[in-house]
């Protein structure tokens, strides 16, 4: 089974997604999502510019040191849970943008449990990375909030996307939109 089928099939089985889009549709959707992935919302920008360390040119280097997989920008569908968690712990995301990553983790067995565990360790200062990650995200209480959001996601409740584009604010929204894109080459073309 492909990573796309594994991740998105979870939401098909739970009735949140009608069907899994093809790899081609996901690839085309990813190209459209790229500018959103590389940008910040106005709220994120205002919060993440609060400290010297949280300025993007400085912060990005240290985020990659903490979780090197962040250097490769993609949909996250092929990432392991620990890679996604490393990203979420080291990059400030306002609640509205967290729906995507929470759904990615939810589609991995035990993914949300592992996020809760690691975010709790950071929030309580029980890891050598705690101070480092608090500085990188530059938002007090961010890691404790991740624990709350993981609990909510476990019950299929996700943060309000507010004014963000629904095609990119959640994994289900992204997959739903990708399934509407033209599928080329047609399924079975190369078989």
Secondary structure, DSSP 8 states (H G I E B T S, - for coil): --HHHHHHHHHHHTTS-S----HHHHHHHHHHHHHHHTS--HHHHHHHTSSSTTSHHHHHHHHHHH-GGGGS-S-STT--HHHHHHHHHHS---HHHHHHHHHHHHTSTTHHHHHHHHHHHHHTT-STTHHHHHHHH--TTHHHHHHHHHHHHHTT-----TTS-HHHHSHHHHHHHHTTS--SS-TTTT-
